[in-house]
Amino acid sequence: SSAPIVADIVPPSRMGQGIGIWAVTIPIGMTIGPMFGLGLLNAQGPNVMFLAVVGVSVLSVVGAFLARTPSKPVVRRTFSVSSLFQAKALPVSFGMFFLMIAFGAIMIFVGIYATQKGFSNVGGFFLCFAVAMFLSRLLSGRSFDKGRVFPLILIGLALTAVGVLLLGYASAPMLFLAAGIANGAGFGILMPTCQSAVNSLVKPNERGAANSTYLISYDLGIGAGALIIGSLSDKVPLEVIYRYSIFLILLSAGILVFKAIPHYRRERQGDGAIP
């Protein structure tokens, strides 16, 4: 529900920046969390780690209660399953699904991969990932607002492709960190750009369903990545799995470039937003 709220309170001309700032918090939390979690686990044990999780959860609840949102009249509608999804968001969401499989494989198994390779700098990987993602998200929002959707998606896909290949072929700690930077920057561009595109395609009263559609593909992709890679990791080395993740990026690129972007341009053709 927070994404539609952000989309409602930011000016339409700054949708990319607004969504970018909001969207940066999720993966940053997902990258900083493992870094500090592993540190606490190794230094203090599981009890302290889980107490820290409870503390952070309480802080998030307090923050939610402190948030102030504009009041709107409540419109009662008959519930239907179709109201939970927005068809205009499907092409972008479908493309993001395959990207999120790769994202899930990286975020969940990179610690095990680092141990297998003998790298002791997994915390550095998460830090590089988080910093690159933070900077790329802040910069990409302004470009989205100027109508540069297609170049942003191409740059994000290219960086992500380089990132998974660097990860799969990392033979030294510096290459491992470089993979963190490339993946962080690539996903940092793609995630808010695609979500901003979804919000730009629908009316304000359809943003809840549109964001639901997008985020379902996001979560399903991460979950699928965890399940698929988890089942394969006992049989196939993780470095091989990461190398072959390039095909997920290429599949996503095909969907986004040949289906989602033309769909976006058709829908936005009349409002002057597309260069």
N, C-alpha and C positions, 0 to 999 in steps of 0.2 A: 504493500500500500504506500510505502514511502516514495517510490518512483513517480506515481501519478501526482502526488502532492507537490513534489519538486517541479514537475512539468507544469502544474497549475500556477505556481507562484512566480516562476521566472518569466520574463518577457519572451514572446515567441521569437524575436530577433536574436535572443541569446540562449536559445534552447540548448545548443551544443555545449556551451560553457556550463550552464546550470546542471545538465545531466552529467557532464564530465566530472564536475566537482563532486557530485553525489556518488557517481559510479566508482570513483577512485577509492572510496572508503571500503568497499567490499573486498576486492582482491588484495588491497593493502593489508587489511585485517587477516586475510587468508595466508598472506606471506609472512607478515610479522608474527602472527600467532604460532606457526610451527617453529620459527626461529627461537622465540622466547620459551615456548613450551618444551622444546628439546633441551634447552639450557636448564630450565627448572627441573625437568625430569632427571637429567644427569647429575645436577648439583644437590637437589633436595629430595628427590624421589617422587613417586606418583601421588602421594597424599597432598603434598604442597601444590603440585601442578593442578590437581582437580579443585583444590580450594581457590586457586587463582582464577580458574575458569568460572567458578561460582561468583567470585567477586566482580569479574568483568561483566558477567551476565546481569548482576544487580545494577551496576553502573549504567548499562544500556537501557534497562527498564526505567531508571530514574531519568535518564536523558529523554526517553520517549514521552514521559509525563510532562517534562519541561518544554517540549516543543509547542510552538504556537502556530496554528494553521487558520486560514480564513474560513469562516463559517459559510456553509452553503445550504440551501433548502433541500430537504430530503425528498427524493422522488421514489415512490414505491413502485417496483416492477415485479411482475410475475417471474419467479425463478425458472431458468431453463439452462441446460448444459451448454447450449450454444452461446449463452451470454457470458460464459467464462473465457471464450476465445474470440479473437478478432482476426478475420480472414486476411486483412491487409498486412498483418504482421507476420504471416506464415512464411513468405519467401526468405526474409531476413532471418527469421527464427530457425528455419530449417538449415540454412547455411551455418549459423552459429552452433547448431547442435554438434556438428562434426568437429568444429574447432574446440568445443568444450571437452570432447573426448580426449583430445591431445592435452588440453589444459589440466584436466583431472589426472591424466597419467603423469604429468610433470609434477604437479603439486603434491600428490599423495606418495609417489614412489621415488622421488629424487633423493630423499635421505638414504634410502636403501641402496640406490644406485651409487651414491657417493661412497658409501661404505665398501661396496663391491669393487669400486675402482681405486680405493685407497686414498680418496680425497678427504681431508679433514676440514675443508672450508665450506661445509654445507650451509652454515650460518651466513657466510659471505655470499653464497648463491642467492639465498632468500633476500638479503639486504640489497644486492645489485638488482634483483628482480623488482623489489618494491620501489626503489628509487627511480629506476627506468620507467616503471609503470606510472608512478606519480607524475613525473615530468612530462611524459608523452601525453597523458590524459589532459593535463592542464593546457598544453599547447594545441592539442587536436581540437578542443572545443571551439576555439576561436576560428580555426580553419573551417570547421563544419558550418558555423554561422555565416561564413562567406560563400557557402555553396560548394565547397570542395569535397564533396562526399566520395566521389569515385577515386580521386587521387589518394585520399586518406585510406580507403579500403585496400587499394593496391599496395601502398607502403606498408600497412599493417600486415598484410598477407606475406609480403616479401620478407619482412623482419621475422615473422613467426616461422617461416620456412627455413630461414638461415639459423634460427634459434634451435629448432629441433635437430637439424643436421649437426650443428656444433655440439649439442648435448650427446647425440649418438656417437660422434667421433671424437669426443673429448679425451685426449691422451695426456693432458697436463692440467693442473689446477687452474691456470689462467684461462684455458679454453673453456673450462667448466664455468668460470665466472662470466666469460664473454657470452656463453649460452644464456646465463641468467639475464644479462643486459638485453640481448636481442629478443628473448621471449617476453621479458617484461615490457619492453617498448612496443613490440608487435601486438600483444594482447591489450596493452594499455591504450592503443589507438583503436583497435577493432571493437572492443566492448562498448565504450561510450558512443562511438560513431554509429554503430548499428542500433543501439537503444535510442539515441536521439532521432535517427531516421524513422524508427517505429513510432515514436511520439509525434513526429511531424506529419505522419500519414493519416492520423485519425482526429476526430473531433474531441474536444475536451472531455465530453461525457463518455467517450470510448477508450480513454487512456488506461483505465483500470484493466479492462479486458486485454488491451494491446500489450501492456507490460506483463500481464499474467502469461500471455502466450509466449512472449520473448523469454521470460525468466523460467518458464517450465522447460523450454528447450535448453536453456543454460544449465539448470539443475539435472535434467535427464542426461545431458552430455557428460557432465562431471561424474554422475553416478555410473553411467555406462563405461566411462574410462576406468573407473576404479574396479568394476566387475571384470571387464575384459582383460585389463592388464594384470589384475590379481590372478586370474585363472591361467594366464599365459606365462607369468613370471617364473613358475617352477619348471617350465619346459623350454622357454626361450630366454636368452640373456636380455636384460633390460636395455643394454646398449643397442641391440638389434631391434627391439621394440621401438625405441626412440627414433632410430633411423627410418623405420618404415612408417612412422607417424607422418612423414612428409606426404604420404598419400591421402591422409585425412585433411591436411592443409590444401592439397590440390583439389580434392573433392569439394571442400568448402569454397575454394576460389571459383570453381566452375559454377556453383550454385549462386554465389554472390554476384559474380561478374555477368553471367549470362541470363540470370533469372531475377535476382533481387534488385539489382541496380536499374535494369530497364523497367521493372515494376514500379520502383520508387520514382523514376523520372516521369512515367506516364501519369501517376497519381498526382504529382506536384507540378505538372506541366503548366497549369494555368495561373500559378501564383508568383511566377518570376523568381523562384528560389533556385532553380536549376540553371547553371551557367550554360 
